[in-house]
């Protein structure tokens, strides 16, 4: 349990950094400098006021200086990331597989929050995440996919895994790009942001082709139903409402990967 506890606190710190990315990347600000500051009064936040979750509770969810409310997203992202890291280590131990899950879940958490708030999916996490997923495939074997089936005798297991990661990234990415392109040609308006296309490539690089396609199906269904309910409830214009599709893709991928990590316990 010691490693799980360490992973939890490490996740809290990573979650704090993800919050910085959620706020700064859409605004083209550096995530390194300057030091954390209040978005409202722009006062720099002291180290003791920047302790994940705890500082939020001690400050009553308000800035020490201007007393403006601090968004609930800050402690939520920190806590969820901490729990995700703890579970990854609990399920896999101190292994490359646990590290891969931690990285994947951190990327998803950031993209879910960023798209929900800003309707933006930063390339640093989509394209950068896709590259990391392919690299991880060389060290953490993917489930056997198309490449593993057709090139079983021609490639080593490592290259089969990398190949399946690449196919998982490219095929779904091109598929939804084509659907978005076709929709735009027929309806003369954008139906799918290119950030969503890059995000599904990242998910496919980590989960493979089957996982990416399942994410697309689940994310589309849940997103569509939630979007319709929200529009009807708030009486917004159905034609102009911008659905944070990336957030639903992220939630679907998160759910699928968590279920995959739970599978050994469910069938024990």
N, C-alpha and C positions, 0 to 999 in steps of 0.2 A: 504493500500500500504506500510505501514511501515514494516510489517512483510515480505513482498515480497522483499523489499530493503535490509533488514537485511539478508534474505536468500541468496540474490545475493552476498553480500560481504562475507558471510560465505562460499558460494560455491567457490569464488575466492581463499580463503585461503585453502580450501580442495583441490582445483585444484593444488595449489602450492605443497601441500604434495604429491598428485598423481604423479606429475612430478618427485619428489624425488624417489618414488617407481618405476617408469618406468625405471629410470637410475640405481638404486642400486640393486633392487631385482634380476634381471638377472645376476648380477655380485657377488651375495652373500654378499653384503655389508649391514651394518646396516642402517635402515632408520631413526634412532634416532641420532646417532653420527658417524662421526664428523659433524660439522655445514656445511651448503651448501658450495660447492666449484665449481670452474670452471673446467669442465672436461678436458680442454686443458692445462692450466697452473697450475691447482690445487691450485690457490690462494683462500683463504676463502672469501666468498661473504658477504659484510657488510649488516646489516639489511636494510639500506636505498636503497641498490641495489637489494633487494629481495622482493620488494612490487609487488604483482601480477599485471601483465599487464603494470602498470605505469612505473616501473623500466625498463622494456624492451623498452618502447617507449622513455624514457628519455636517455637511453644509446645507442639509435639508433640500437638496436639489436646486440650490441657487448659487449664483456667483457671489463670492465673498465681497466684491467691490460694488457692483451695480445692482445686485440683488435680483437680476433677471433670472428666470427659470432656466435650468440646464435641461436640455432634452433628455427624455427617458432612454433614447437610443444609446447614450454613452454607457451607462451601467449595464444595459441589456446586452450590447455587443461584447463587452468585457466578460460578463458572466457566461454567456453562451459559448464564447471561445474557450474559456477556462474549462467548462464542462466537456466540450468537444475534445480538447486535448487530453483531459483525464480519461475519458472513455476510450480514446484511441490507444492509449498506453495500457489501460486495463484489459482491453480486448486482444491486444497484440504483443504486449510487453515492450521492452526496449529494442525494437526491431526497425529495419528500414520500412516495413509495412506500416508501422505506427507513425513514422515520420511522414510518409506519403499521405496518410489520412489527415494528419495535422495540417500539412501544407494545403491540401485540397479543401479541407473544411474552412480554413482561414480565408482562402481565396473566395469561396462561396459566400461566407458571412459578409465579407466586404462588399462583394458585388450585389448581394441582396439588399443591403442597407443603402448603398450608393444609388442603385437604380430606383429604389422606393422613394428616396428623398430628392434626387436630382435628375432622374430619368437619363442617367449617363452610366456607361459601363467602360471604365478606363482601360486603355490598351495595356497598361502595366500589369493588370490582373488577368485580362482575357488572353492576349497574345503571349504575355510573359508566362501565364499559367499553362497555356498549351505547350510551350517549350519545356516547362518543368515536368509536365505530365509525360511527355515523350522521353525525357531523360530518366525519370523514375522507372519507366517501363523496362529499362535496361538492367535495373537492379532488383525491382520487385515484379515478378512475373505477372502478366495479365492473364485473365481467363482466356482459354484457347478460342480464337476467333477465325476469321476467314483465312488470314495469313498462316496461322498455325495448322489449319486443316489442309490447305492446298500446298503448302511448302514445308510440310512436316519433315521430309527427308533432305530438303535442299538447304535449309537454314538451321542454325543453332537455336536452342530454346530462347537465348537472349534476343537474337534478331527477330525471331518470330514474335516475341512480346513487343518489341519496338515497332515492328510492322503492324501489329494489331492496334497499337496505340495511334499510329499515323492514320490508318484506315478509319479508326473511330473518330478521329478529329476531322478528317477531310470529307468523308462521304456525307454525314449529317449536315456539315457546314455548307457544302455545295447544294444540298437538297433544299434547305430552307432559304438559301440565297436565291435559288431559282424560283421558289414559290413567291418570295417577296418581290422579285423582279417581275414575275408574271402578273401579280396583283397590281403593281404600280402601272404596268402597261395597260391593263384592262380598266382600272378604276381611276387612273391618272392622279394618284396620290400614294404617298409612302405608306405601306402597310406593315413594314418590319424594319427596325433600325439595324444598321450594319453591326452595331455593338452586340446585338443578340446573336448574329451569325458567328461572330468571333467567340462569343461566350460558349455556344454549343460546341465549337471546336475544342475549347479548353476542357469542357466536360467530357467529350469523347476521348480526348487524350488520356484522361485519368480513368474513365470507366469503360472504354472500349465502345465498339459499335452498338452492341445490344443495350448497354447502359445509356448511351446517348439517345438512341431512338425511344427507349422507354421514358427517358426524361422529357423528350419532346412531346410525347403523347400525354403524359401525366401533367406536365406543366401547362400545356395548351388547354386541356379540359378544365383543370382547376382555375387557371387564369381567366378563361372565358366565363365560367359560371360565376366566379367572384366579381369579375368586371361588370357583368350584367346586373347582378344583385346590387352592387355599389351604385351604378348609374341610375337604376330604378329608385333606390332608396334616397339618393341625393338629388334626383331629378336633373341630372346633368345631361348634356347633349351627347347622345350615343356616338354621333359621327365625329365629334371633336375631342372626346375623352382619350387621353393617352395612357394606355395600360402599361404598367411597369412589368412588361413580359419577362425581362431578365430576372426580376425578383422571383417570379413563379418558376422559371427554369431552375434557379438556384435552390429554391425550396424543394422542388422535385428531386434534383440531384442529391441534395442533402439527405432527404428521406430514403432514397434508394441506396445510397452508400452506407447510411446508418443501419438499414435493414441487412445489408450485406455483411456488415461487421457483427451484427447480432446473430446471424444465421448459425454459427457454430454453437452458441448458447441455446438457441431455440431447438436444435436437434441433438442436444447432448443426451 
